[in-house]
Amino acid sequence: MRRITFMPGTYCTYNEILEIVDDADRVIGQTTRKDIHRKGMLHRSSMCLCSILPDR
């Protein structure tokens, strides 16, 4: 399984199944993250980016 590392201890897989949506945000199918990104399909996904700021 291929993993993309964003930060130590976090990852995302191209094999993750995501929902494909149309322009009205209605689910029309499912496929892998890899296929969605390769074909430029609309999809639902969320990410949380956290940053630790130094003490001031």
N, C-alpha and C positions, 0 to 999 in steps of 0.2 A: 504494500500500500504506500503510495507516494504522499508525503506530508510536506506542507509548506510551513516553515517556522516563522512566526511573527516576532515572538519574544521568548526568552527561555521559559519552558514549562507550558507554552501554548502552541497549538497547531490547528491546521485546517486540512481536511482531506479532499482530494478531487473525487473520491468515491461517495461522498455524502449526497444523499438524495434530497433534492429541493423541489418545490412546487413551481411549475411554469404558470404564468398568468398572462391574460390578455390586457389590452389597454384600459379596460374597466376594472382591473384587479380581480377578475374571476379566474379561479383555478381551472386550467385546461389540460393539465397533465403533470407528470413528474419525470425527472431524469437526474443524472449526476451533475454535480457542480462543474466537472470537466466539460461535459457536453454543452451545458448552458453557457459557459464562458467562451467556449470555442465557437459556438453558433450565434452568440450575441442575443440570447433569448431574455425576455423579461422574467424576473423571478422574485420570490420573497426571500429575504435573508436579513440577518442583523449581526452586527459586530459591536463589541464593547472594547474601546481602546482606553486603557488606563495609563496614567503617568504618575510617577512618584516625584514630587517636587522637593528640592533640597530645603532644609530649614532656613528660614530667613532671619 
